[in-house]
Amino acid sequence: PLGCTIKMATLKRILQLISILFCLVCTAQQTPIWCVVPSTIHVLQNDTCDSLGSVASNEFVVHAMQGEEENQQLLIDTRGWGADQNLTNKISLEINSFQDSNRNEVEQEPETNWWQVGYVYCKSTTRYPGSGGGWKPDPLLSPENGAIYLESEITQPLWLSVKVPRDIPAGKYSSNVIMTITTTHTGNTVSIPVTLVVWNIQLPTLVKAKFPAIFSFSPGSLTQVYGTRTKDMAIKFRDLLLDQRIGGNNLYTRVPTNLTEAKYLADAGVQWISLFDVYGAASDSKMKDSHVQGACVNFTKDLIDKAIQILTPAVKSAEEMNILDNLFIYGFDEAPASCEPSINALYTAIKQQWKNLRTVATVNWLPHTDVPMDVWVLQYEEYNEKQAKQWSQAGKQQWWYHCIEPSGAQYLNTFIERPQLQARLLFWLASAHNVSGW
């Protein structure tokens, strides 16, 4: 129609050049898709900003107390970033310094960090309903050289944390997250405004915390996850827990705990550290000649004397290290009511020897108040207001706990499949009932 004759090969080449130019222009003008998702929401691999609906937002706002660490998720959508399905996208984040409402630099700068949210494959189990479901978000993966690499056509949540200094003034602060995306064809930078609202409430230190929590941690558990363990790994995990205000030590220690480690935890402010699971040691024959009577170890005088003998050097060292007030004796984990005579016999002997050494037992029935048990730990769905009041009036503490139970969908729990909000609501539930610890 143009009155021109063009060879087919030449026309094909022209069309290829036009296609390349068009692709470059489109890629250069491509605006990354992102949204902010609360840290209490599980972002699944097929979730998008659109599919999350009102949960997702384009406003990055963090509310926190003085001394608190809070988190948000930044969901990145790489779909449509290039025609090449094998396109690799390099993403890096930089979080600028915070400024106050007058745009002045903050003297006590909040600490910021970010990670890539990883996924683990969850199989179903008969132990609790709603288990399994395939890939679930769980591990936080450190960026490599300050960046992560994503393929096209996927969505990926990033986990951003803001740790607020304890002495920062209450008020509103602003910053920006600078997200740089480098693809095969081009680069792009997006500035995301961040607002930090600091409440005029200071989070208590572990020393002053009125609500203690015990997290049982043994370095051997790392082997189940990583296939091996080293002392350095155990130290890093312990310090990670402490950074999150969790004092992790082995609740079920069958020998007196490492007091050097206990001293480290005590110096960090941890007020409840398990010294020895006496009942557990007797149950698995760590204390010789233990006699099992029904479902309980029968603590005869000889067996009690052996328990005291094991504890004596540990208690003496703890006193010399000035950490005895941070320690407690644990035992009778989920033992039946028929064990009460054994609890009474063992804990009476311990109190006669060391009256200030605290005693803790986890039982799902009402103990007599004259049993020398300082803390009664109860599975939280078994709570009875009348019994709790009776126990507290005797000058004792009731703590709650959860584990594989309660597993019903009507109960809060921390299974990986459950909404992460449930982990927070558990402790609000305890607070609403004036429970002393978890």
C-alpha positions in Angstrom: 0.0 0.0 0.0 3.0 2.3 0.6 4.3 1.6 -2.9 7.4 0.1 -1.4 8.9 -3.4 -1.6 10.5 -4.6 1.6 12.2 -8.0 1.8 10.6 -10.3 4.4 13.9 -10.7 6.4 14.3 -6.9 6.6 10.7 -6.5 7.8 11.2 -9.2 10.5 14.3 -7.4 11.7 12.5 -4.0 11.9 9.7 -5.6 13.9 12.2 -7.1 16.3 13.8 -3.7 16.9 10.5 -2.1 17.5 9.6 -4.9 20.0 12.9 -4.4 21.9 12.4 -0.6 22.0 8.9 -1.0 23.2 9.9 -3.5 25.9 12.7 -1.2 27.1 10.3 1.8 27.3 7.7 -0.3 29.2 10.2 -1.7 31.6 11.8 1.7 32.3 8.3 3.1 33.1 7.2 0.1 35.1 6.1 1.1 38.6 6.7 -1.6 41.2 3.6 -2.9 43.0 3.9 -2.9 46.8 1.7 -2.7 49.9 2.1 -2.8 53.6 0.7 -5.7 55.6 0.5 -6.0 59.4 3.0 -8.4 61.0 0.1 -10.4 62.5 -1.0 -11.5 59.0 0.4 -14.6 57.3 1.2 -13.7 53.7 1.0 -16.8 51.6 2.9 -17.3 48.4 -0.1 -16.7 46.2 -1.3 -13.6 48.1 -1.2 -10.2 46.4 -2.0 -6.7 47.5 -5.3 -7.0 45.7 -6.2 -10.4 47.2 -5.5 -9.2 50.7 -8.1 -6.5 50.4 -8.4 -4.1 53.2 -5.7 -5.8 55.2 -3.2 -4.3 52.8 -2.4 -0.6 52.8 -0.2 1.9 51.1 0.6 3.6 54.4 3.6 2.5 56.3 2.7 3.3 60.0 4.3 1.8 63.1 2.9 2.3 66.6 5.2 1.4 69.5 5.9 2.0 73.1 9.2 3.4 74.3 11.6 0.5 74.4 9.4 -1.7 72.2 10.2 -3.4 68.9 7.4 -3.5 66.3 7.3 -4.9 62.8 5.5 -4.4 59.5 5.6 -6.4 56.2 6.3 -4.9 52.8 4.8 -7.0 50.1 6.5 -6.8 46.8 4.7 -7.9 43.6 7.1 -8.7 40.7 4.4 -9.6 38.3 4.6 -7.6 35.1 8.1 -6.4 35.6 9.3 -7.8 32.3 8.3 -10.0 29.4 11.1 -12.4 30.2 9.7 -15.0 32.6 13.3 -15.8 33.8 14.0 -12.1 34.6 16.0 -11.7 37.9 15.2 -8.8 40.1 17.6 -7.5 42.7 15.9 -5.7 45.5 17.6 -3.7 48.2 16.2 -1.5 51.0 17.6 1.4 52.8 15.8 3.0 55.8 16.6 6.6 56.3 17.1 8.3 59.6 14.0 9.4 61.5 13.0 13.0 61.9 10.7 14.6 64.4 7.6 16.7 63.5 9.9 19.7 63.1 12.1 17.8 60.6 15.0 17.7 63.1 17.2 14.6 63.3 16.3 12.4 66.2 19.0 12.3 68.9 18.0 8.7 70.0 17.7 7.1 66.6 15.4 4.0 66.4 17.1 0.9 65.2 15.8 -0.5 61.9 16.4 -3.8 60.1 14.8 -5.9 57.4 14.7 -9.5 56.3 13.2 -11.7 53.6 10.3 -13.8 54.7 11.0 -17.5 54.0 8.6 -20.4 53.8 8.5 -23.9 55.2 6.4 -26.8 53.9 3.8 -27.9 56.5 2.4 -31.4 56.4 -0.9 -32.3 58.1 -0.8 -34.1 61.5 -3.6 -35.8 63.5 -2.3 -34.0 66.6 -4.4 -30.8 66.0 -7.1 -29.7 63.5 -6.3 -27.3 60.7 -2.7 -28.5 60.3 -0.7 -28.7 57.1 -1.7 -26.7 54.1 1.7 -26.6 52.3 4.0 -23.6 52.3 3.7 -21.3 55.2 5.7 -18.2 56.1 8.0 -18.6 59.1 11.8 -18.0 58.9 13.3 -14.6 58.4 16.2 -14.7 56.0 19.0 -12.1 56.1 19.7 -10.3 52.8 22.9 -11.2 51.0 25.1 -8.1 50.7 22.2 -6.0 51.5 19.9 -7.4 48.8 17.6 -10.2 47.8 17.0 -11.7 44.4 13.6 -12.5 43.1 12.3 -14.2 39.9 9.5 -12.6 38.0 5.8 -13.3 38.4 5.9 -13.8 42.2 5.0 -11.9 45.3 7.4 -11.7 48.2 6.9 -10.2 51.7 9.8 -8.4 53.4 9.9 -8.1 57.2 10.8 -4.6 58.5 11.4 -3.9 62.2 11.7 -0.7 64.2 13.2 -0.9 67.6 12.3 2.2 69.6 14.8 3.6 72.1 13.6 3.6 75.7 14.3 7.3 76.3 13.0 8.7 73.0 10.3 11.3 73.6 6.7 10.4 72.7 5.4 11.8 69.5 5.3 11.3 65.7 8.4 10.7 63.6 9.0 10.3 59.9 11.4 8.4 57.6 11.5 6.8 54.2 12.2 3.3 53.0 14.2 3.6 49.8 13.6 0.5 47.7 15.9 -0.1 44.7 14.9 -2.6 42.1 17.5 -3.6 39.5 16.4 -5.9 36.7 18.1 -7.2 33.6 16.9 -4.2 31.6 16.8 -1.3 34.0 16.8 0.1 37.5 14.1 1.8 39.5 13.9 3.5 42.9 10.8 3.9 45.1 10.6 6.1 48.2 8.1 4.8 50.7 7.2 7.2 53.5 7.3 5.7 57.1 5.5 7.2 60.1 6.5 6.1 63.6 4.1 6.9 66.4 5.8 6.5 69.8 3.4 6.2 72.7 4.0 7.9 76.1 4.3 4.5 77.7 7.6 2.9 78.5 7.9 -0.9 78.1 9.3 -2.3 81.4 12.7 -4.0 81.4 12.8 -7.7 82.1 13.9 -6.9 85.7 10.8 -4.7 86.3 8.4 -6.8 84.2 5.3 -7.8 86.3 4.3 -10.5 83.9 7.1 -13.1 83.4 7.2 -15.7 80.7 9.2 -18.9 80.5 10.3 -20.2 77.2 11.9 -23.7 77.4 14.9 -23.8 75.2 17.6 -26.5 74.9 20.5 -26.2 72.4 19.7 -29.7 71.3 16.5 -28.3 69.7 18.7 -26.6 67.1 19.7 -29.9 65.8 16.1 -30.7 64.8 16.1 -27.5 62.6 19.6 -27.2 61.3 20.8 -30.8 61.4 23.7 -29.8 63.7 24.4 -27.4 66.5 27.4 -25.5 67.7 28.1 -23.4 70.8 28.1 -20.3 68.7 24.6 -21.2 67.3 23.2 -21.7 70.8 24.6 -18.4 72.0 23.2 -16.5 69.0 19.8 -18.1 69.5 19.8 -17.3 73.2 20.7 -13.7 72.5 18.0 -13.5 69.9 15.5 -14.6 72.5 16.8 -12.1 75.0 16.5 -9.3 72.4 12.8 -10.2 72.2 12.5 -10.1 76.0 12.4 -13.9 76.3 14.7 -15.7 78.8 15.1 -19.1 77.2 16.6 -22.0 79.2 15.8 -25.7 79.5 12.7 -26.1 81.7 13.2 -29.9 81.8 16.9 -30.0 82.7 17.6 -33.5 84.2 20.8 -32.2 85.9 21.3 -28.8 87.6 21.5 -26.1 85.0 24.7 -24.5 83.9 25.1 -21.7 86.4 27.4 -19.6 84.2 24.6 -19.6 81.6 22.1 -18.9 84.4 24.2 -15.9 85.6 24.3 -14.5 82.0 20.5 -14.7 81.9 20.1 -13.2 85.3 22.4 -10.3 84.5 20.2 -9.7 81.4 17.2 -9.4 83.7 15.6 -12.8 83.5 13.8 -13.5 86.8 12.7 -17.1 86.3 15.4 -19.7 85.4 14.9 -23.4 85.9 17.5 -24.9 88.1 16.5 -28.5 88.0 13.5 -30.7 87.0 13.7 -33.0 90.0 10.7 -35.0 89.1 11.8 -35.4 85.5 15.2 -36.6 86.6 13.6 -39.2 88.9 11.2 -40.3 86.2 13.9 -41.1 83.6 16.2 -42.8 86.2 18.8 -40.0 86.3 18.3 -40.4 90.1 18.9 -44.1 90.8 16.5 -46.3 92.7 13.5 -44.1 91.9 10.3 -46.0 92.5 7.3 -45.4 90.3 3.9 -45.8 92.0 1.1 -45.7 89.5 1.7 -42.6 87.3 3.9 -40.9 89.9 7.4 -41.3 91.2 7.1 -42.3 94.8 9.5 -39.9 96.6 10.7 -42.0 99.5 13.1 -40.5 102.1 16.1 -42.0 100.3 15.0 -40.5 97.0 14.4 -37.1 98.5 17.8 -37.3 100.2 19.4 -38.0 96.8 17.6 -35.0 95.3 18.8 -32.7 98.1 22.3 -34.2 97.6 22.3 -33.3 93.9 20.9 -29.8 94.6 23.2 -28.8 97.4 26.4 -27.9 95.5 24.3 -26.2 92.8 22.4 -24.1 95.3 25.6 -23.2 97.2 27.2 -22.0 93.9 24.1 -20.0 93.0 24.2 -18.3 96.4 27.8 -17.4 95.9 27.0 -16.0 92.4 24.0 -14.1 93.9 21.5 -15.6 91.5 19.5 -18.0 93.7 16.6 -15.5 93.7 16.4 -15.9 89.9 16.1 -19.7 90.1 13.3 -22.2 90.7 12.7 -25.9 91.0 10.5 -27.4 88.4 8.6 -30.7 88.3 5.5 -32.8 87.9 4.8 -31.7 84.4 1.1 -32.4 83.7 1.1 -34.9 86.5 -2.3 -36.3 87.7 -3.9 -35.4 91.0 -2.6 -38.7 92.5 0.8 -37.1 92.5 0.0 -34.6 95.1 1.5 -36.6 98.0 4.8 -36.8 96.0 4.7 -33.0 95.3 4.1 -32.3 98.9 6.9 -34.6 100.2 9.5 -33.4 97.7 8.7 -29.6 97.8 8.4 -29.7 101.6 11.9 -31.1 101.9 13.3 -28.6 99.5 11.6 -25.7 101.4 13.0 -27.0 104.7 16.5 -26.9 103.2 16.2 -23.6 101.2 13.0 -21.7 102.1 13.6 -19.0 99.5 14.1 -21.5 96.6 10.9 -21.2 94.5 9.0 -24.3 93.5 6.9 -24.6 90.3 4.6 -27.4 89.1 2.4 -27.8 86.0 -0.8 -29.6 87.0 -4.3 -29.3 85.6 -6.2 -29.7 88.9 -6.5 -27.6 92.1 -3.7 -28.4 94.5 -4.3 -27.9 98.3 -3.0 -24.5 99.3 -0.9 -26.0 102.1 1.3 -27.8 99.5 4.6 -25.8 99.3 4.2 -24.9 95.6 4.9 -21.3 94.9 3.6 -21.3 91.3 0.7 -23.4 90.0 0.9 -23.6 86.2 -2.4 -24.4 84.6 -3.4 -25.1 81.0 -5.3 -21.9 80.3 -8.6 -23.4 79.1 -8.9 -25.1 82.5 -9.1 -21.8 84.2 -11.6 -21.6 87.1 -12.1 -18.1 88.6 -13.1 -19.4 92.0 -10.1 -21.8 92.2 -7.7 -19.1 91.0 -9.0 -16.7 93.7 -8.6 -19.4 96.4 -5.0 -20.0 95.3 -4.0 -16.3 95.1 -5.6 -15.6 98.6 -3.1 -18.1 99.9 -0.3 -15.9 98.7 0.6 -18.0 95.7 0.8 -17.4 92.0 -1.2 -19.0 89.1 0.4 -19.0 85.7 -1.1 -20.3 82.5 0.5 -22.3 79.7 -0.2 -23.7 76.3 1.4 -26.4 74.2 0.0 -28.8 71.7 -3.2 -28.3 73.6 -5.7 -26.7 73.6 -5.8 -27.6 69.9 -9.4 -26.9 69.1 -10.1 -24.2 66.6 -12.1 -22.3 69.2 -8.9 -21.8 71.3 -5.9 -19.5 70.8 -2.6 -21.2 70.1 0.7 -20.6 68.3 0.6 -23.3 65.6 2.3 -22.1 62.5 -1.0 -22.4 60.6 -2.8 -20.0 63.0 -3.0 -16.3 62.5 -0.1 -14.7 64.2 -2.5 -12.4 66.1 -3.3 -15.3 68.3 0.2 -15.2 69.8 -0.5 -11.7 71.1 -4.1 -12.3 72.2 -3.0 -15.2 74.4 -1.2 -12.8 76.8 -4.0 -10.2 76.6 -6.3 -13.0 77.7 -4.0 -13.7 80.7 -3.9 -10.0 81.6 -7.7 -9.8 81.5 -7.8 -12.5 84.2 -4.9 -11.1 86.3 -2.7 -14.2 85.7 0.8 -13.8 87.2 2.8 -15.3 84.3 3.0 -17.7 81.4 
